[in-house]
Each structure stands twice: as C-alpha cells, then as structure tokens.
C-alpha cells in the first residue's frame, strides 16, 4: 500500500509517544480498540485551566493509525479540553490522505480521545 508523505514521515518518527512527561495540570487517559481487532490506541493528556497542555499516545495498528495519533498530539495542545471530543475521522482522513476503507480504524482514535475527555470530566467533577 502506498502512504502519503505525511503518513510515512509520522510513522518513521512519531512524535509524542507516551508516557507523557512531567508538567503542571491534571492528567486524563483514554483508550479504545483491541489488538485482536488490529487496532488499539491510548492517549494521555495533561490539562490545566480547561486547556490541553500536552498529549501523548500509544498505538498498535497500521501506519495510518500511528500517523493519525501523532497528528492529533500535535494539533490539540493549546486548545480547550472539549477539543478531545471534537476530532473526527473525516478530518484525519483528509489531513493525511487516508483511504476511506480505513475509516473504522480512525473511529477507534476518535473513541479513545472521547474516553480521555470523559476521564478528565469525571476526575474534575470528583474533585468538587
């Protein structure tokens, strides 16, 4: 299979691979998928004052999955925490020129990010 230049570059040297380094703020984690299904993704976010400070990932899957996770970790820091729940598979496909037949794998990434947001929401409300 041919990969876009961005996918190849991210796969060759993925940035922000977990674990997340130290820093201020609270941490949230989210995962989805399974190795048996061919894709498993987990994210770890550091959030402060309602904003994403840093984001790291671990992924088991094809180069498209690794590249999409890497893209997300570079795109979301600095944005509001809610951005974790706004990443869409269609955006990932367009940004990285990923074939439509890989959409299900990208939905796993979307689920893991939403689970990360839920973890942050749950921990934030538990503290109050």
N, CA, C and O of each residue as an XYZ file, in Angstrom:
512
protein
N       0.850     -1.178      0.000
C       0.000      0.000      0.000
C       0.894      1.238      0.000
O       1.909      1.295      0.693
N       0.495      2.204     -0.780
C       1.199      3.481     -0.801
C       0.657      4.379      0.308
O      -0.547      4.425      0.560
N       1.562      5.083      0.959
C       1.188      6.006      2.017
C       1.542      7.416      1.593
O       2.502      7.630      0.853
N       0.758      8.383      2.069
C       1.082      9.775      1.784
C       2.414     10.123      2.451
O       2.871      9.422      3.354
N       3.018     11.201      1.998
C       4.298     11.622      2.574
C       4.160     11.914      4.065
O       5.058     11.592      4.843
N       3.048     12.518      4.466
C       2.857     12.821      5.900
C       2.727     11.551      6.721
O       3.301     11.455      7.806
N       1.978     10.573      6.218
C       1.837      9.305      6.942
C       3.203      8.644      7.075
O       3.566      8.184      8.158
N       3.950      8.594      6.002
C       5.272      7.973      6.041
C       6.190      8.673      7.042
O       6.924      8.017      7.782
N       6.147     10.005      7.062
C       7.005     10.765      7.976
C       6.601     10.533      9.436
O       7.460     10.296     10.285
N       5.317     10.600      9.726
C       4.854     10.365     11.100
C       5.172      8.938     11.553
O       5.558      8.719     12.702
N       5.008      7.969     10.646
C       5.262      6.583     11.021
C       6.747      6.346     11.267
O       7.113      5.585     12.163
N       7.599      6.988     10.484
C       9.044      6.822     10.631
C       9.571      7.418     11.931
O      10.508      6.888     12.528
N       8.970      8.515     12.363
C       9.433      9.198     13.581
C       8.244      9.831     14.293
O       8.082     11.051     14.268
N       7.410      9.006     14.929
C       6.212      9.555     15.569
C       6.541     10.427     16.784
O       7.269      9.990     17.674
N       6.017     11.642     16.829
C       6.228     12.487     17.997
C       5.239     12.130     19.107
O       4.202     11.513     18.863
N       5.578     12.523     20.308
C       4.654     12.458     21.445
C       4.186     11.055     21.799
O       3.021     10.849     22.140
N       5.089     10.098     21.717
C       4.759      8.740     22.127
C       4.771      8.704     23.654
O       5.693      9.227     24.280
N       3.753      8.092     24.252
C       3.622      8.020     25.705
C       4.785      7.235     26.301
O       5.372      6.402     25.610
N       5.127      7.473     27.536
C       4.376      8.248     28.523
C       4.623      9.747     28.403
O       5.640     10.203     27.880
N       3.660     10.479     28.905
C       3.709     11.930     28.911
C       4.700     12.393     29.971
O       4.721     11.863     31.082
N       5.505     13.362     29.635
C       6.490     13.890     30.572
C       5.833     14.676     31.694
O       4.627     14.923     31.662
N       6.621     15.068     32.682
C       6.086     15.827     33.814
C       5.681     17.236     33.393
O       6.160     17.775     32.395
N       4.794     17.803     34.178
C       4.358     19.172     33.926
C       3.149     19.497     34.765
O       2.576     18.621     35.412
N       2.761     20.759     34.756
C       1.617     21.182     35.577
C       0.291     20.714     34.994
O       0.158     20.484     33.792
N      -0.681     20.582     35.886
C      -2.031     20.234     35.455
C      -2.417     18.826     35.842
O      -1.621     18.067     36.394
N      -3.657     18.497     35.539
C      -4.169     17.160     35.831
C      -4.015     16.279     34.592
O      -3.853     16.763     33.472
N      -4.071     14.992     34.829
C      -3.904     14.035     33.738
C      -5.207     13.301     33.478
O      -5.994     13.042     34.389
N      -5.409     12.974     32.215
C      -6.560     12.168     31.807
C      -6.068     11.129     30.816
O      -5.124     11.356     30.060
N      -6.733      9.987     30.842
C      -6.360      8.899     29.940
C      -7.596      8.345     29.265
O      -8.690      8.345     29.831
N      -7.402      7.872     28.042
C      -8.491      7.237     27.313
C      -7.937      6.228     26.338
O      -6.896      6.457     25.721
N      -8.626      5.112     26.195
C      -8.193      4.060     25.285
C      -9.396      3.487     24.566
O     -10.536      3.642     25.005
N      -9.125      2.817     23.447
C     -10.183      2.142     22.691
C      -9.541      1.114     21.777
O      -8.347      1.180     21.485
N     -10.348      0.168     21.333
C      -9.897     -0.866     20.415
C      -9.246     -2.029     21.132
O      -9.177     -2.064     22.361
N      -8.766     -2.990     20.341
C      -8.067     -4.148     20.902
C      -7.076     -4.674     19.868
O      -7.275     -4.531     18.661
N      -6.036     -5.267     20.353
C      -5.040     -5.836     19.451
C      -5.647     -6.949     18.609
O      -5.255     -7.143     17.459
N      -6.604     -7.683     19.177
C      -7.258     -8.756     18.434
C      -8.002     -8.208     17.214
O      -8.116     -8.888     16.194
N      -8.507     -6.978     17.322
C      -9.217     -6.345     16.211
C      -8.263     -5.621     15.259
O      -8.683     -5.127     14.213
N      -6.989     -5.560     15.621
C      -5.989     -4.963     14.749
C      -5.665     -3.511     15.026
O      -4.810     -2.932     14.356
N      -6.331     -2.910     16.000
C      -6.010     -1.524     16.363
C      -6.359     -1.279     17.830
O      -7.467     -1.561     18.285
N      -5.390     -0.753     18.539
C      -5.575     -0.354     19.936
C      -4.836      0.963     20.108
O      -3.673      1.096     19.728
N      -5.531      1.930     20.688
C      -4.982      3.266     20.840
C      -5.233      3.747     22.266
O      -6.304      3.516     22.828
N      -4.240      4.416     22.845
C      -4.457      5.073     24.136
C      -3.824      6.458     24.083
O      -2.780      6.667     23.465
N      -4.486      7.388     24.745
C      -3.994      8.756     24.845
C      -3.852      9.138     26.297
O      -4.603      8.669     27.152
N      -2.887      9.988     26.571
C      -2.695     10.571     27.890
C      -2.577     12.077     27.672
O      -1.745     12.545     26.896
N      -3.432     12.825     28.376
C      -3.445     14.286     28.224
C      -3.110     14.940     29.553
O      -3.449     14.426     30.619
N      -2.440     16.079     29.473
C      -2.233     16.925     30.647
C      -3.035     18.188     30.386
O      -2.851     18.855     29.368
N      -3.937     18.514     31.327
C      -4.831     19.643     31.170
C      -4.693     20.593     32.348
O      -4.530     20.176     33.494
N      -4.761     21.878     32.035
C      -4.680     22.898     33.072
C      -5.577     24.051     32.654
O      -5.552     24.492     31.505
N      -6.373     24.535     33.607
C      -7.293     25.646     33.357
C      -8.182     25.379     32.155
O      -8.483     26.286     31.379
N      -8.601     24.118     32.007
C      -9.529     23.763     30.940
C      -8.910     23.670     29.553
O      -9.630     23.586     28.558
N      -7.582     23.684     29.478
C      -6.906     23.624     28.178
C      -5.934     22.437     28.142
O      -5.373     22.035     29.161
N      -5.762     21.908     26.961
C      -4.835     20.792     26.754
C      -3.420     21.357     26.739
O      -3.076     22.168     25.879
N      -2.617     20.932     27.679
C      -1.226     21.373     27.765
C      -0.312     20.482     26.930
O       0.606     20.963     26.265
N      -0.574     19.180     26.974
C       0.246     18.207     26.253
C      -0.587     16.956     26.034
O      -1.532     16.676     26.772
N      -0.215     16.213     25.003
C      -0.947     15.000     24.647
C       0.052     13.987     24.095
O       0.885     14.320     23.253
N      -0.040     12.745     24.578
C       0.841     11.677     24.117
C      -0.007     10.453     23.800
O      -1.156     10.356     24.231
N       0.566      9.520     23.044
C      -0.207      8.347     22.631
C       0.644      7.086     22.598
O       1.874      7.126     22.588
N      -0.062      5.979     22.582
C       0.490      4.671     22.266
C      -0.489      4.067     21.262
O      -1.702      4.225     21.400
N       0.035      3.382     20.264
C      -0.842      2.804     19.252
C      -0.312      1.464     18.772
O       0.890      1.274     18.587
N      -1.236      0.552     18.579
C      -0.981     -0.713     17.918
C      -1.868     -0.692     16.689
O      -3.094     -0.688     16.800
N      -1.251     -0.679     15.520
C      -2.034     -0.646     14.296
C      -1.164     -0.327     13.101
O       0.065     -0.345     13.179
N      -1.809     -0.041     12.016
C      -1.122      0.234     10.760
C      -0.494      1.634     10.771
O      -0.760      2.421     11.679
N       0.330      1.945      9.780
C       0.932      3.277      9.708
C      -0.090      4.412      9.716
O       0.191      5.490     10.240
N      -1.262      4.186      9.146
C      -2.289      5.233      9.166
C      -2.722      5.563     10.594
O      -2.923      6.730     10.929
N      -2.862      4.555     11.418
C      -3.273      4.755     12.808
C      -2.193      5.520     13.569
O      -2.497      6.477     14.281
N      -0.960      5.113     13.425
C       0.140      5.783     14.120
C       0.222      7.241     13.676
O       0.365      8.136     14.509
N       0.133      7.482     12.378
C       0.216      8.848     11.856
C      -0.941      9.707     12.352
O      -0.738     10.866     12.713
N      -2.139      9.160     12.375
C      -3.298      9.931     12.830
C      -3.165     10.284     14.311
O      -3.506     11.396     14.716
N      -2.677      9.353     15.112
C      -2.466      9.642     16.534
C      -1.418     10.739     16.703
O      -1.596     11.653     17.509
N      -0.340     10.649     15.953
C       0.716     11.661     16.037
C       0.185     13.030     15.638
O       0.485     14.028     16.293
N      -0.599     13.084     14.572
C      -1.186     14.348     14.127
C      -2.028     14.973     15.230
O      -1.929     16.173     15.485
N      -2.840     14.177     15.873
C      -3.706     14.670     16.948
C      -2.878     15.253     18.085
O      -3.225     16.297     18.637
N      -1.780     14.580     18.438
C      -0.967     15.075     19.563
C      -0.290     16.397     19.245
O       0.079     17.133     20.160
N      -0.121     16.706     17.988
C       0.457     17.991     17.608
C      -0.613     19.062     17.416
O      -0.345     20.246     17.617
N      -1.813     18.659     17.030
C      -2.869     19.622     16.709
C      -3.636     20.130     17.929
O      -4.127     21.259     17.913
N      -3.749     19.329     18.977
C      -4.645     19.692     20.082
C      -4.044     20.520     21.222
O      -4.786     21.287     21.837
N      -2.756     20.416     21.543
C      -2.245     21.241     22.644
C      -2.518     22.731     22.409
O      -2.347     23.267     21.314
N      -2.957     23.370     23.510
C      -3.328     24.781     23.457
C      -4.816     24.999     23.265
O      -5.322     26.096     23.502
N      -5.513     23.971     22.842
C      -6.953     24.086     22.601
C      -7.730     23.733     23.872
O      -7.177     23.119     24.784
N      -9.006     24.116     23.936
C      -9.835     23.750     25.094
C      -9.965     22.235     25.222
O      -9.864     21.509     24.233
N     -10.190     21.770     26.437
C     -10.310     20.336     26.697
C     -11.364     19.685     25.809
O     -11.196     18.537     25.399
N     -12.438     20.390     25.508
C     -13.502     19.849     24.677
C     -13.047     19.423     23.295
O     -13.731     18.640     22.636
N     -11.906     19.922     22.843
C     -11.380     19.542     21.531
C     -11.071     18.047     21.463
O     -11.042     17.469     20.376
N     -10.841     17.421     22.618
C     -10.617     15.973     22.639
C     -11.830     15.230     22.084
O     -11.690     14.160     21.492
N     -13.004     15.791     22.271
C     -14.232     15.157     21.790
C     -14.664     15.620     20.417
O     -15.698     15.182     19.912
N     -13.894     16.496     19.806
C     -14.293     17.061     18.517
C     -13.516     16.519     17.329
O     -13.847     16.837     16.187
N     -12.502     15.718     17.563
C     -11.721     15.151     16.461
C     -12.609     14.158     15.708
O     -13.227     13.279     16.309
N     -12.661     14.313     14.403
C     -13.494     13.455     13.564
C     -12.624     12.630     12.619
O     -11.577     13.087     12.161
N     -13.066     11.425     12.340
C     -12.353     10.543     11.412
C     -12.214     11.191     10.038
O     -11.181     11.032      9.389
N     -13.220     11.910      9.588
C     -13.166     12.551      8.263
C     -12.035     13.573      8.191
O     -11.366     13.686      7.163
N     -11.819     14.312      9.268
C     -10.719     15.281      9.305
C      -9.369     14.564      9.219
O      -8.485     14.982      8.471
N      -9.217     13.493      9.980
C      -7.969     12.730      9.949
C      -7.715     12.173      8.543
O      -6.598     12.247      8.032
N      -8.757     11.620      7.930
C      -8.614     11.074      6.569
C      -8.154     12.150      5.595
O      -7.245     11.923      4.796
N      -8.782     13.325      5.660
C      -8.449     14.405      4.736
C      -7.034     14.931      4.972
O      -6.285     15.140      4.017
N      -6.667     15.143      6.220
C      -5.350     15.693      6.549
C      -4.206     14.788      6.112
O      -3.152     15.264      5.690
N      -4.422     13.485      6.216
C      -3.346     12.530      5.968
C      -3.535     11.718      4.683
O      -2.745     10.820      4.391
N      -4.572     12.034      3.924
C      -4.861     11.317      2.671
C      -4.993      9.814      2.929
O      -4.364      8.993      2.262
N      -5.822      9.481      3.908
C      -6.042      8.086      4.288
C      -7.233      7.553      3.502
O      -8.252      8.236      3.401
N      -7.130      6.346      2.941
C      -8.237      5.772      2.174
C      -9.492      5.587      3.028
O      -9.416      5.333      4.230
N     -10.622      5.719      2.387
C     -11.915      5.613      3.079
C     -12.081      4.277      3.794
O     -12.719      4.210      4.845
N     -11.514      3.218      3.234
C     -11.686      1.901      3.857
C     -10.994      1.787      5.219
O     -11.189      0.794      5.921
N     -10.205      2.766      5.599
C      -9.547      2.786      6.914
C     -10.355      3.572      7.957
O      -9.894      3.754      9.084
N     -11.538      4.032      7.593
C     -12.338      4.868      8.488
C     -12.602      4.189      9.829
O     -12.536      4.844     10.869
N     -12.899      2.900      9.828
C     -13.194      2.204     11.087
C     -12.025      2.287     12.055
O     -12.233      2.406     13.262
N     -10.808      2.226     11.549
C      -9.629      2.330     12.411
C      -9.526      3.740     12.999
O      -9.132      3.915     14.152
N      -9.882      4.730     12.200
C      -9.833      6.114     12.681
C     -10.917      6.382     13.716
O     -10.744      7.234     14.587
N     -12.025      5.668     13.629
C     -13.081      5.809     14.627
C     -12.608      5.328     16.000
O     -13.081      5.818     17.026
N     -11.686      4.383     16.022
C     -11.111      3.925     17.290
C     -10.335      5.075     17.940
O     -10.400      5.256     19.156
N      -9.611      5.842     17.144
C      -8.886      7.004     17.653
C      -9.876      8.016     18.223
O      -9.672      8.549     19.314
N     -10.923      8.268     17.495
C     -11.970      9.188     17.941
C     -12.540      8.727     19.282
O     -12.724      9.539     20.188
N     -12.819      7.433     19.413
C     -13.352      6.889     20.672
C     -12.356      7.054     21.816
O     -12.745      7.422     22.924
N     -11.087      6.788     21.563
C     -10.068      6.912     22.619
C      -9.961      8.354     23.101
O      -9.816      8.598     24.299
N     -10.030      9.305     22.183
C      -9.971     10.719     22.572
C     -11.202     11.114     23.383
O     -11.087     11.854     24.360
N     -12.359     10.636     22.995
C     -13.582     10.930     23.758
C     -13.527     10.286     25.134
O     -14.023     10.854     26.107
N     -12.929      9.108     25.221
C     -12.755      8.475     26.528
C     -11.786      9.275     27.396
O     -11.955      9.349     28.613
N     -10.790      9.862     26.784
C      -9.851     10.723     27.509
C     -10.584     11.951     28.057
O     -10.376     12.333     29.208
N     -11.426     12.558     27.253
C     -12.226     13.700     27.701
C     -13.151     13.289     28.839
O     -13.285     14.024     29.818
N     -13.785     12.141     28.730
C     -14.666     11.647     29.799
C     -13.896     11.429     31.094
O     -14.395     11.745     32.174
N     -12.695     10.897     30.994
C     -11.855     10.687     32.178
C     -11.552     12.021     32.854
O     -11.612     12.130     34.078
N     -11.227     13.033     32.051
C     -10.947     14.356     32.616
C     -12.204     14.941     33.251
O     -12.150     15.477     34.357
N     -13.331     14.839     32.556
C     -14.598     15.340     33.117
C     -14.916     14.645     34.432
O     -15.275     15.297     35.412
N     -14.786     13.330     34.455
C     -15.110     12.572     35.671
C     -14.192     12.946     36.819
O     -14.659     13.100     37.947
N     -12.903     13.097     36.566
C     -11.976     13.437     37.641
C     -12.188     14.867     38.106
O     -12.013     15.170     39.286
N     -12.561     15.740     37.196
C     -12.791     17.151     37.554
C     -14.019     17.264     38.460
O     -14.004     18.008     39.441
N     -15.059     16.540     38.136
C     -16.278     16.604     38.969
C     -16.087     15.874     40.286
O     -16.726     16.217     41.281
N     -15.228     14.886     40.309
C     -14.964     14.140     41.559
C     -14.227     15.021     42.563
O     -14.358     14.831     43.772
N     -13.448     15.989     42.061
C     -12.692     16.871     42.957
C     -13.572     17.932     43.593
O     -13.189     18.531     44.598
N     -14.735     18.172     43.030
C     -15.611     19.253     43.557
C     -16.658     18.730     44.490
O     -17.462     19.503     45.011
